[in-house]
Structure formats: structure tokens, C-alpha cells
């Protein structure tokens, strides 16, 4: 009997764990979201201290005897195991590259509300956050989104980043678009008007049967003010 995957991530936020959840859901994989069970947070923190290859921080995935950390690394593994990436090495590396680019964007989104230190409250760094967010909205979101829109449009319009077949990078781009819509609705409205390819990708992913079922279920944690994407209207000027 194949053991279910064990996903270790914080139980009350989407955060970086959501990128892994989306891949597991699209794959129809059997998995346990460990920290969302009774006593799960204790299991999570204990798991960080054991094993030959412990993760630095959540999320991490246990697949049999393996412990795999870092979102892009986990998705590299799941992509190969569940057909969410090409079979060829160049293709797998290309999707991995796209995921790493998404990871850069996610870090920049987080740093809009915590530009000085993660351990400080937002209220302790509001002037710096406003300055950081202004640049993020004006230059960084448009640059990243224009890049992905170009990939979806060239050499001809395509359903997904690789063409007709969905990959884990598409699922992650969906999550980023959703997160940016939540945190920066004004900025994203303008960007999506300029790049309808992004809206199309978002809608196609959301309509995939397993993803649609997941989004409508209690397994999908709502966006909130403790995650990566946070809605502070003053930062979305």
C-alpha cells in the first residue's frame, strides 16, 4: 500500500504551502496536511529537528522515506511523479526555472509589508513598507506579469505556459494572480486589462475540475492578514 504524502506547513495560512497544495490537488494525490490535524503543529516543529536531511523551514513534504524542502524543489519532484512537468530534462528544467521566477516574485510581494525585518510587525515599518510597495506596484508587478503574459502569447496564444498541457508552474502562476488580486486589487485590475492572457490562464486553472473542487472546499484556506499576500489599502495606491 502506497503511503499518502505528508505536507508540513502552518495550518492557518495559504503561504508558500499553497503552491504545493495546488499541485497535490491537481494530481489527485493522497496527502495529509499534517499541521491542520490535532497536535499537528507540534509534529511539524518536531519534524524540523530530525532526519538526515531536515528542512530549514516549512513547507516540506514527506514522500515515503524522503523529506523534501523548498517549494520549487518539492514541485520539481511532484511534477515528475505526477505528470505536471515534461518528461524531458530540458522541459523539466524550463518549468523549474519558471517556478524559481515565481518564487522571486512571491518574496518581493512578502517584502512589501515586511521590508525591514520579518520579526517586526507591519505597524513598526509602515513608512518603509509604503515606499517598497510603491516600487513593487509601479515597476515590479508589471515586469513579472508582462514576462508571463509574453510566454502565454508567443509565438502564438496558448492555454498554458507550455502550450495545451498544464504544469505546476501554471498552478503557481494562478496562485500568484489570486494573491496579487487580494493584496493589490487596483494594480492588478490595470495589469490584467493590459494582459488578458493572465486572466485567461487564471480562469482556465480555476475551472479545472480538481482545482475547482478544491477551491470550493474547506481545504482552501482564505487569504488573510497573516500570509504572504496581505491587503493594506495604503500600499495599493
C-alpha positions as CSV (number, residue, x, y, z in Angstrom):
1,X,0.0,0.0,0.0
2,X,1.4,3.4,-1.0
3,X,1.7,5.8,1.9
4,X,0.0,9.2,1.5
5,X,2.2,12.2,1.2
6,X,2.7,14.2,4.4
7,X,2.7,18.0,3.8
8,X,4.1,20.1,6.7
9,X,3.0,23.7,6.7
10,X,1.3,26.2,9.0
11,X,-2.4,25.4,9.5
12,X,-3.9,28.9,9.3
13,X,-2.4,30.5,6.2
14,X,-2.0,29.7,2.5
15,X,1.5,31.0,2.3
16,X,4.1,29.1,0.4
17,X,2.5,25.8,1.3
18,X,-0.4,26.6,-1.0
19,X,1.7,26.2,-4.1
20,X,2.3,22.6,-3.0
21,X,-1.3,22.0,-2.1
22,X,-2.4,23.1,-5.6
23,X,-0.1,20.6,-7.2
24,X,-1.2,17.8,-4.9
25,X,-4.8,18.6,-5.6
26,X,-4.4,18.8,-9.4
27,X,-2.5,15.5,-9.3
28,X,-5.3,13.8,-7.3
29,X,-2.6,12.7,-4.8
30,X,-3.4,11.2,-1.5
31,X,-1.9,13.6,1.1
32,X,-2.2,14.6,4.7
33,X,-2.0,18.3,5.7
34,X,-0.2,17.4,8.9
35,X,-0.4,20.6,10.9
36,X,-4.1,21.0,10.3
37,X,-4.8,18.0,12.5
38,X,-4.9,17.9,16.3
39,X,-1.4,18.2,17.6
40,X,-0.1,18.8,14.1
41,X,1.9,21.9,14.8
42,X,3.9,20.0,17.4
43,X,4.5,17.3,14.8
44,X,5.7,19.9,12.4
45,X,8.2,21.6,14.7
46,X,9.5,18.2,15.9
47,X,10.0,17.1,12.3
48,X,12.3,20.1,11.7
49,X,14.7,18.6,14.2
50,X,15.0,15.0,12.9
51,X,16.3,13.1,9.9
52,X,19.5,13.1,7.8
53,X,18.2,15.9,5.5
54,X,15.9,18.1,7.7
55,X,14.2,21.1,6.1
56,X,15.2,24.6,7.1
57,X,11.6,25.7,7.3
58,X,8.1,24.7,6.2
59,X,6.8,23.8,3.7
60,X,8.3,20.4,3.4
61,X,7.0,17.1,2.1
62,X,7.5,13.6,3.3
63,X,7.3,11.1,0.4
64,X,8.0,7.7,1.9
65,X,11.4,7.9,3.5
66,X,12.3,11.2,1.7
67,X,11.9,14.6,3.2
68,X,11.9,17.3,0.5
69,X,12.0,21.0,1.4
70,X,11.7,24.3,-0.5
71,X,8.7,24.9,-2.7
72,X,10.4,24.7,-6.1
73,X,12.2,21.6,-5.1
74,X,9.0,19.9,-3.9
75,X,7.3,20.8,-7.1
76,X,10.2,19.6,-9.2
77,X,9.7,16.2,-7.5
78,X,5.9,16.2,-7.8
79,X,6.0,17.4,-11.4
80,X,8.0,14.4,-12.4
81,X,5.9,11.9,-10.3
82,X,2.5,13.1,-11.4
83,X,2.9,14.4,-15.0
84,X,2.9,18.1,-14.1
85,X,6.1,18.7,-15.9
86,X,7.6,17.5,-19.2
87,X,9.4,14.2,-19.3
88,X,12.5,15.6,-21.0
89,X,15.2,17.1,-18.9
90,X,15.2,20.4,-20.8
91,X,11.5,20.7,-20.3
92,X,11.7,19.9,-16.6
93,X,14.4,22.5,-16.1
94,X,12.3,25.1,-18.0
95,X,9.3,24.6,-15.7
96,X,11.7,24.6,-12.7
97,X,13.1,27.9,-14.0
98,X,9.6,29.4,-14.3
99,X,8.9,28.3,-10.7
100,X,12.0,29.9,-9.4
101,X,11.0,33.1,-11.1
102,X,7.6,32.9,-9.4
103,X,9.4,32.3,-6.1
104,X,11.3,35.6,-6.7
105,X,8.0,37.4,-7.2
106,X,6.5,35.9,-4.1
107,X,9.4,37.0,-2.0
108,X,9.1,40.6,-3.3
109,X,5.3,40.5,-2.6
110,X,6.1,39.5,1.0
111,X,8.6,42.2,1.4
112,X,6.2,45.0,0.6
113,X,4.7,44.6,4.1
114,X,7.8,43.5,5.8
115,X,10.7,45.4,4.1
116,X,12.9,45.7,7.2
117,X,12.5,42.5,9.1
118,X,10.1,39.6,9.2
119,X,10.1,39.6,13.0
120,X,8.8,43.2,13.2
121,X,5.1,44.0,13.0
122,X,3.9,45.8,9.9
123,X,3.0,48.7,12.1
124,X,6.7,49.0,13.0
125,X,7.8,49.5,9.4
126,X,4.8,51.3,7.7
127,X,6.8,54.2,6.1
128,X,9.3,51.7,4.6
129,X,6.5,49.4,3.5
130,X,4.8,52.2,1.7
131,X,7.9,53.1,-0.2
132,X,8.7,49.5,-1.0
133,X,5.2,48.8,-2.2
134,X,5.1,51.8,-4.4
135,X,8.0,50.5,-6.4
136,X,6.6,47.0,-6.4
137,X,3.3,48.2,-7.8
138,X,4.8,50.6,-10.3
139,X,7.7,48.5,-11.7
140,X,8.0,45.0,-10.3
141,X,4.5,43.6,-10.7
142,X,4.3,44.9,-14.3
143,X,7.7,43.5,-15.2
144,X,6.9,40.0,-13.9
145,X,3.4,39.9,-15.3
146,X,4.5,41.2,-18.7
147,X,7.0,38.3,-18.8
148,X,4.5,35.7,-18.1
149,X,1.9,37.3,-20.5
150,X,4.6,37.2,-23.2
151,X,5.1,33.5,-22.7
152,X,1.4,32.9,-23.0
153,X,1.2,34.9,-26.2
154,X,4.3,33.9,-28.1
155,X,4.8,32.5,-30.6
156,X,1.0,32.2,-30.7
157,X,-1.7,32.3,-28.0
158,X,-1.6,29.3,-25.7
159,X,-3.8,27.9,-22.9
160,X,-0.9,27.3,-20.5
161,X,2.8,28.2,-20.2
162,X,3.9,25.1,-22.1
163,X,1.0,25.0,-24.5
164,X,-2.1,22.8,-24.2
165,X,-0.9,20.9,-21.1
166,X,-1.0,22.2,-17.6
167,X,2.1,22.2,-15.4
168,X,2.8,23.0,-11.8
169,X,4.1,26.4,-12.9
170,X,0.6,27.3,-14.3
171,X,-0.9,26.3,-10.9
172,X,1.6,28.6,-9.2
173,X,1.0,31.5,-11.5
174,X,-2.7,31.1,-10.8
175,X,-2.0,31.4,-7.1
176,X,0.2,34.5,-7.6
177,X,-2.5,36.2,-9.6
178,X,-5.1,35.3,-6.9
179,X,-2.8,36.6,-4.2
180,X,-2.0,39.9,-6.0
181,X,-5.7,40.4,-6.7
182,X,-6.3,40.2,-3.0
183,X,-3.3,42.3,-1.9
184,X,-3.2,44.8,-4.8
185,X,-6.6,44.9,-6.5
186,X,-6.2,48.3,-8.0
187,X,-2.8,47.5,-9.6
188,X,-3.9,44.1,-10.8
189,X,-7.1,45.5,-12.4
190,X,-4.9,47.7,-14.6
191,X,-2.4,45.0,-15.4
192,X,-5.0,42.4,-16.3
193,X,-6.6,44.9,-18.7
194,X,-3.3,45.2,-20.4
195,X,-2.5,41.5,-20.4
196,X,-5.7,39.5,-20.8
197,X,-3.6,36.4,-21.2
198,X,-3.1,36.4,-17.5
199,X,-6.8,36.4,-16.8
200,X,-7.3,33.7,-19.3
201,X,-4.7,31.5,-17.6
202,X,-6.2,32.2,-14.2
203,X,-9.7,31.3,-15.3
204,X,-8.6,28.1,-17.0
205,X,-6.8,26.8,-14.0
206,X,-9.7,27.7,-11.7
207,X,-12.1,25.8,-13.9
208,X,-10.0,22.6,-13.9
209,X,-12.3,20.0,-12.2
210,X,-10.0,19.0,-9.3
211,X,-8.9,22.6,-8.7
212,X,-12.5,23.9,-8.8
213,X,-13.5,21.3,-6.2
214,X,-10.5,22.2,-4.0
215,X,-11.3,26.0,-4.2
216,X,-14.9,25.3,-3.2
217,X,-13.9,23.1,-0.3
218,X,-12.8,23.9,3.3
219,X,-9.3,22.7,2.4
220,X,-8.7,26.0,0.7
221,X,-7.7,28.5,3.5
222,X,-8.9,32.0,2.7
223,X,-6.4,34.8,2.2
224,X,-5.8,36.7,5.5
225,X,-3.5,39.2,7.1
226,X,-1.0,36.6,8.3
227,X,0.0,35.2,4.9
228,X,2.3,36.3,2.2
229,X,-0.4,38.3,0.3
230,X,-1.9,40.9,2.7
231,X,-4.4,43.6,1.9
232,X,-3.3,47.0,3.1
233,X,-5.2,49.6,1.0
234,X,-2.5,52.2,1.7
235,X,0.0,50.0,-0.2
236,X,-2.2,49.7,-3.3
237,X,-2.3,53.4,-4.1
